[in-house]
Each structure stands twice: as structure tokens, then as C-alpha cells.
């Protein structure tokens, strides 16, 4: 295919593996490009890849198998089923979280525990490490994607089955489905078929991963195709069809801030304008990308695996394109419905004004000027006010943006209240996106102003550490700065809301939102603790 050839040539992705299947089995299995740019070994259908978060649907299947066996209760408090689990809450009367909430990313747990993530620490240690951490949100309040939530589910599988997590997956899924090239600890034979990971076209060593039930699976396109075929045919061992069907149903609840995302159990449910309902999950580690999609209405599914950094976007694009072509050839595209788009001001919306914590960093909107300060790129941009009260960037300001932020030029910004929070929402081509929440400008406690400045990480994880921690005052908003060189070259800056003299919460809904920054005393020094990392004030060294 010309599209695949272009992606390999233009996107610095050395190799791809594709498995297109239906409920009867493989429709198309093929590898493209090279698995290793040094040796020139070609990708074939038996090449293994790290599949990252495609591990989560596998973990969710194991949980549901134990639900079917009566060993896990989806709605019983996790603390009553997983020995040793506890986590702190800012609200003393917080509702206990459940496996159902963990499966659908509405448990309120932090996204990650960054300290130790890229080490060979056993994932079962996460249960204990969380004792000193805080929940990001109350359960059912906000959609919040959580890797460590799936670590806990894997630990739950281990305790309730009486087998090691990896052994249970092997016995309950991989062996009966003949997925003989999938696993977590690879034999020498499987290791010899493992693709190298690449960054900017160059081979890089694959770091260890602690979060096995969330990210740790190795597999092939052919094996994932077998899994998809079993899912389409409702032939998962020891999992009755009604329980499997629950996994493909949206699990949001009334009042939840869902950010336009509909999680099922281990999957995301979406409606594509051409191919209709799709059940999907992506996978991304530092050096690999992946996408797995089911079209239940067309009995089609696909897995795309790639061996380049940031290639999950490419895998998703390719999976969607191939499924559209396949469904069209089979004459199975659903009838498309036209949606009427109105320019009337929606009820309950207001013109944005103030500071908002978003995935694009801290956005400060001056509705009177009108202007927008995009703090992450340190630019002040002109806004245009539309007749419906929404705001958008002027054409000149859009052209001034770095390429990765020009999406802002397509958005019309509004504010509305959701679940007691003032939320910044954006309309893009008739689709609503929730960007973040408004930060109240309450006066900080004076003690936080004394802590502004830089902190040195004293418990690093080598090249995968969080570095250059800093607290600053950004136009009246307390902010945390840090660098994570393994993730981004950019300085990361997030707004904080102090909730006590020693705790401040990261504002916003994206990855890391709701996490707590703590001030702890260590050797007589007021140190900063964030996601397991400890920073000592540099002026006190």
C-alpha cells in the first residue's frame, strides 16, 4: 500500500505489523519494513513488539474471567478484596473505590507513580507505595486515565486467583487462544524475534517497565489478531457473552466529567463518522506504538504494531484507514446520518474568563481585552469574540503558534459548569472537547510563597528521572515546573492549588491532573515530594 510506504519513509518508523481479521480468522497478515535497522532483519507476522497499553484489555479480560468465577466483585470496595491497599484522600469521607471504577478509569487514582516506573520494581509494590500518596479525585467525579489503577487490577487478579498475574494470563488466555508468541517474560526464542525500539530512526535500549498489567505485554500482530477474532466471536475462555458485552459498553455515570471520552472495561467506545461504532485502545511506550480496534457491527478488527517512538498516532491513523477500506469492499459501511450544527449559544454556557489548567498548559483568558496567555509557549495571543459569546484565536495569532499548538486556532472556547466545576470547553467542527478547569485565585497561604524556587531531585532513576523541580508564581498562580527528558524536551509547567500548609494539588484533567505535591521535612529541610520523587531546596544544599 502506498500509505504504508509513505509512513515508513516519512515518519521515521522502521517497521509495521498489520493483522486484519474477522470472527472467522485472519483476513490479512503482513509485516512491512525492518525490525532492526542495524541488522536489516525484516518485520514479519511473527515479529514481537512491545504493545504498551494494549496490555490493559488483556488485564481487563482476566478480571472479568474472575468475576465470572465469583472471585472478584466489581462493586465491592477494592480495600475489601485487595489485601494491603490504601491511599490517602483530601476528603475524609471519600467513597471507597471499586474494581468497576478502576476498569473504566473513574476511580480517581493518579495517572502514574513516576518514581520507579522505568525500573524492574515488581508491580505488586505499587499497592504499598500508594500508602503515602493521595488520590487525584473522588471516585466517579472525573475520567482520569490511570496506569497504576491497572497495576492494582493485576495485583487483584494475582491475589484472587492464587496464581502469579503472568501465569494466570498465560493459562486463562494465551494458551487456550493459541497465542504462543505473547508474554511478559520472554524465552530466548521469543527474544530472538523481538523488534528493536527506535527513536528518530536510531535503535535505543528498551528500558524495564514496572507497570506490567498496564504496559508490559509483548506480542505479535498474528497473536493479537487471534485475540480480536475471539472477541468478535464472543469466544473468550471462561467468560460468558453477557459479561464480555459489558466491556464494550460505556461506563460513565451521571455528573462525571468525561472529557468526551467513553471508557468501557479496558476499551474506549467511539463513534466514527464513516465506520460507526468502534471499540479501541492504543498503546505507547518510549520506543513503540500500537493500535487495536474492533468494529462489532461489521465483524472486523485490526491490530497495528510499530517500532518507533510516538508511532501510536501513525498506528491509529493506519488502523482507521484500513478498516474503512475493508468495510467498504465488503459493503458493510453503516448509513451515515447528518448532524445539524447550530450557531445558537448553547444553554448553560458562558464566555471564558480567568486562568484554566489544561493539557496545553496554563491558559489565561482576559475576556475584556480579549487576549489569551498560553503560558506553556510563553505567548500572549489575540482573541476574537463571536456572536454566540465564544472566543477564538485571531488568524494572525494562529499563524504565530508553533506547529504543535495550531489546533488552538480551530477552537471556539466557552465555559460551563459540570459537577460543580467551571470547565473550559472548546467546539471544533461541532464536536465538544473539555480542555480543563478554571483555577480559583484564592490567596495562597503565605507559607507557600516562602517555598518558591528550585529543588534538586535526590532520589533519581537515572535518565528516566523528573528533574529541575521548581515552584513559581505565574501571574498570581502557583506553578510547579519540571523536566522529564525521556518524555519531552520542553519544560513542563502545571498550575497548583494549595489545599493546606503542606499540600497542593495539580489543576486540570489531563495526565497528572489532581496529583498532590507535598512538602515534607527531611533532615531539617522543607523538601518537595511529587509522584514519589523528592526534591531538596537548592539554596539549602
N, C-alpha and C positions, 0 to 999 in steps of 0.2 A: 504494500500500500504506500502511496506517495506520502500520506500524512505521517506514517511511521518513519519513513526515510528522512523526512524533513525534521522530525523531532530528534532523531538520532544525530543529525548533522548540526542543528541549530541550538539545541538546548543542553549540550554537554552531558547527555545521558548515554553512557556507553551501550547499555543493553536493556532489552524489554522481554518479558514473557507474557503471553496472552492465552487465556483459556476462556473460550465462549462455549457455553453449554446450555442444554435444556433439561427437562426432567428425565429424558431417556439417556443422557450421557453427553459426551463431547461432540460439539459441532465443529470447532476449530481450535486446535492447539498448535502453537508455534512460538519459537524464540527468534529474536532479532538482535543483531549487534553482538558485542563481546561481553563476556562475564569478567574478563580480566584484561586490562589494557596493556599489561606488561607481557603476558604470555600469549595474548591473542586468542585464548580459548573462547569459543562461540557459546552464546546462550542457546540452550535447547529446552525442551519441555521438562527435562529432569534437573535443570539448574535450580539450586536453592537460593532464596533471598531472605533477608530479614524483613518481616512483614509488619513490624511495629504494631500499631493499634488494631490491625486485623486480628490480633490476639483476643481482643475484647469480646467479639461474638462467640469465639470458642469458649472462653470462660463463662459467658452467659449461658451457653448451651449446657455446660457442666452443672451450673447452679440449677437450671430448670430440670435436669435429669434427677437431681437430688430432691427437688420439690415434688416431682412425680413419685419418688420413692418415699415421701413423707419424712425426709431427714432435714429439710430446710423449710421454714415457714416464711413466705415472702413478706408477711405483715407483722411478724413478731419482732420486737426490738432486737437489734443486732447484738447488743450487750448481753442478751439472754441466750444467744446462740453461738457467739464467738468469744471464747474464753480469753480474758486479758485485754479486751478492747475498752478503751475510754478516750475521751478527748474533752478539752475544756470548752466552755461556752461563755460568751459575754453575758448572756441572759441566763439566770439561774434556773428558770422554769422551762428551758428549751425542751421541745418534744424529742423523745428518743428516735433515732433514725433506724430504718429498716432495710432489709435486702432489696425490696422493691425500689426504694429510693436510690440505693447505690446503683442498681442496674440501669436506671433511667437518668442518672446524673442530676438528681434533685435532692440529694442527701445534705447538701450544704457543706460538704468536706472541701478543704483546699484542693486546688488543681493538682499540685505536686508537693512533694517534700524534696526540695532541690539538693540539699546536702545528702550525699551518698547515692544519688540517682545513677551516676555512671561509675559504679563500683560493683564488686561481686558480693556485696552485702546480701544475705538472704532476704527475700521479700517479706518473709514472716516477721522480720524485725520491725517492719513499719507499724504493726499493731502496737508495739511497745513504744516506739519513737513518738507516736501521736499523743502519748500521755501528757507531754509538755507543750503541745501545740493547741491552737484554738480552731474551732470550726469557722468557716468563712461566712456562712449564713445559717439561719434556721432551716430545718428540713421543709421542703415544698415551697420555699419562698422564691427561689431563683434557679433557673437552669445554670449549672456550673459544672463543666466537664472536669472529671477527676480521674487521673491515673491511679492515685492512691486508693480511691474507692474500689477499683478493680483489684488492687493488691489485697484489700480486705476480703473481697469476694473469693479470691483464690485461696486465702487462708481459711475462710469459712468452708470451702469445698474440701480442703485438707482435713480440717477437724471433724466435719460431719460425715465424711466418707471413710475415715480411718486409714486413708492412703495418702502418700505424698501427692500434692497437686499434679505434678507432671505425670505420675504413674496413673492417676485416675483419668486424666485426659487421654493417655495412651490406650488404656483398657476400654474406656467407655465410648471413645470417638474414633481415634486414629486406626486402631486395629480392625474394628468391625466395618469401617468405611474404606478399608484398604488404602489408607493414607500413609504408606510406608516411608515416604520421604519427608515427613513432617515431625518436628520435635523441638525440644528446648535444649537438651544436652546432646550434641551430635556425635555419632560414631565416626571413626576415621573415614569410612566410606562416604558418609554424607558430607563430612567436612571437605572431602576432595571435590565435591560438586557445588560447594558454596561459592557464590559470586563474591568478588571483591566489592567493597563500597568505594564510591568515588566522590570527590569534591573538586569542582572546577576541572573535571576530566582526569584528575590525578587520584591514584589509589591512596587511601588513608586507612590506618589500622582501625579495626572495629572495636570500640570501647565496650567493656562489660555493661550490663544493664541489671539493676536491682529489681525493677518492677516487672517481674516475669509474667504474672497474669494479665498485665495491661499491655506489655510491649514485647515480650521475649520470644515469640514464636518464629521458627524458621520453617519455610515451606516452599513448594513449587507451584507453578501455575496449574500443572496437571492435578496435583493433590487438592488444591483449593477448588478446582473445577468439580472434583468428586464431592466435596462438601456442598457446593452450591446445588448440584444435581439432587443430593439427598434432601436439602432444604426445600427445593421446589416440589419434590415428590412427597414431602412430609414423611421421610423415611429415616429420621434420626433415631438411633437405637435408644430404647427405654424412655422415649419422650412422646407421649400421646399428642395427636394433632391439635386438640384444643389448647394445650399449653404452648406448643410451638407457635400457634397463631397469635397468642398474646404477645410474643416477642416482636411481631410485625405491626402492632397497634400502638398509636401514640399514647404516651403515659404521662402527659402533663395534667395538672389539676387546676381547678378554678382559682384565679387570683395569682397564679405563678407567673413570674416574669420569665418568659421562654425565649426571648430574643428571636422569635420567628422560627425556632428550631423545634422539631417534633421527635424526641427520642423515644424509641421503643425499649426493649431489653437487649442491649448490646448492638443496636442498629439505630439508624436515623431514617425516618419516613419522610419522603419528599414527594411533591407533585411536579413533574417536569412538563412544560407546555406541549411537548411533542410526544413523549413516550409514556406519559401518565404517571401512575404511582410507581415509585422506585424505593426499594429498601437497600440502604447502602452503608458503608463505612470506609473511611480512608485510613491509611497507615503512613506514618512518617517517623523515621529515626534520623540521626545525623547524616547518614550516608545512603539511605534508601527511601523509596516511596512506593505506595501501593494503593489500590482501589478495588473494592469488591461490591458488586451491585446485583440485586435480584429484581426482575420485573415479574411479579406474581401473576399479573393479568395476561402476560404474553408467554409465561413459562420459559423465560430466558434469563440467563445470568452470565456474569463475566467477572474474571479476576485479571488485573493488570499489575505486574510487578516490575519495578525499575531499580537500577543500581546507581543512582546519582542523588546527591543532596538536593533537597527541595523538589524532588521529582514527583511528589504526591499530586501536585497540581496537574502535571502532564498526564499522570496515570488516570486522574479523574476525567480530564478532557477526552482522552482516548477511549476510555470505557464508555462514556456517553455517546460519542460519535459512532463507535462500532455497534452499540445496541440499537441506535436509530436506524442504521443501515440494515441490520439483521431483521429488525421488526418490520421495516418497510418491505424487504424482499419477501417476507412471509405473509405480508398483507395483514399484520396484526397491530398496526398503529391505532390507538383509540381515537374516536371522533373528538375533534378539538372544539372547545367552547370559547366564544368571545366574551371577554370581561369588559364591561362598561367602565371607563375611567372618568371620574368627575373631578372638576376643579373646585367644587364647593368646599368650604372649610369644614373638615370633619368635626362632629360634636365632641367636646371634651378636650380639644387641642388648644394650646396657647403658643404665642411667639416665644422662642427661647431667649433666655437672658441669664447670665451668670457663668459659673465655672462648672464644667462637666468632665467627669472621668470616663474615658472611652478607650477602645482598643487602639485608637490612633493617638493615644496620649491625652494630655490635659488640653481641652478646648475651652477657651474663654470667650463668651459671646457678649458683645456690647450691642444691645438691640437699639440703643438710641443713636449710635453713630451712623450706620451699623457696621461693626467690624468683628472679626474673629481672630483670636490669637491661637495659632497652632503651636503649642509650646514645644512639642517633640522636634519640630523642624525650625523653631525659633523664628517664625514669620508672623507678621500681622497682615491679615488679608481683608480686602473689602467685601462686604456682603450686599446683596440686593434683596429688598423686601418685595414679596409677591402679593397679589391682591388677596389671597387667602390667608395672609398673616405669616406664612412660612418664610424662611430665609434661605438664600443660596449664594454661592460664590459668584462674583462677577467674572466675566470671561477673561479679563486681564489677570485677575488673581489666580484663576485656574491655570493659566499658561505659566505662571511663576512657580508653580508647585513642582517638587521633584516627581519623577515619573510614577513612583510607587504610591503617591498620595493624590494623583489627579482624579481618582474616584470621587474625591470630595466635590469636584465640580459638577458631578451628576446628581447630587443630593439636594433635596429640599428639606430643610430642618424645621422640626416642630417639637413642642414639649407636651407631654400628657402625663397624668398621674396613673400609676399602676401599682397596686398593692402597697399604697401608702408612700410611694417614692415618686419624685419628679424625674421622668425619664426623657432623655433626648432621643427622638425618633427621626428617621430620615426616610423620605419617599424617593424611590428610584424606579422609574418606569412602572408605577402603580404597585410596587412591592414595598412593604414597610420593613425597615431594618431598625432594631433598637441598638443605639450606639453606646449609651451609658447613662449614668445618673447624675443629677445636679448635686454639687457639693455645697453644703451649707457653710456660710462664712462666719460660724461662731468663733468668738475669741478663743484662741488656744490658751491652755494653761501656761503661765509664764515659764514653768519648768522646761517645757519643750523648746522654748526659744534659746535656752542656755545650752541645748544639745546640738544646735546647728553646727555643721562642719563635717569633716571627713573621718572615716573609720577604716581601719585596716583589718582584713579578714585574717583571723588567727587559726582557723581550722579548715584550711583549703583542701580541695580534692584535685590538686594538680591543675591541668589545663581546663578542667570542667568546673572550676570554681566560679562563684559570684565574687566579683572584685570591685574595688573603688567605691565602697558604700559611702553615701553622703546624705545628710539631711539638710534641706534648704528651704528658704521662704521664697515661693514663686508668686509674686503679686498677691500676697496675703494667704496663700495656700501652702500648707506644709507638704513637702515632697520628699520622696526617697529616690535617690539616684543610685544606679549600679551598672556594672558591665558584666555581661556573660559572653565572653569572646567565642565560645563554642556555638552560640546561637545567633549572634548578631555583632557586627562591628560597631553598631550605634550605641550611644549612651541610652540606657533605659531609664525613664523618669516616670514615676507614678505618684499621684496625689494621695495623701494620708488624711484621715480624720481621727484626731486623738479621742479616745474614749475613756481614758483615765490618765493618771500621772505617769504611768509606765507602759501604756499600751496604745497603739494607733493602728487603724485598720486601713488597708489599701482600698481605695474607692474604685468603683467600676464593676462591670460584669464579665470582662474577658478573663483569659488565663491569668491567674494570680489575684483576681479580684476577691475582696473580702478577707485576704490573708492578714495576719496580725504581725506587726513589728513590735517587739518587746524591748524594754530597757531592763537589763539585769545587772546586778553588781558582781563583778569578778575581780578578785584581788584588789578590792577597794576602788575599782574603776567602774564608771557607768558605761556599760557596753551595750551595743545594739545587736539584737538577735533577730534574724529573718530567715525563715524556711530552713532552720537547722544550722545556718551559718552564724558565727559570732564575730563581731567587729569591735575593735578597741579604738577609742578616740586617739587619733594620731598625735594630738598635742600632749597626750599623757604618756606616750611611749618613753 
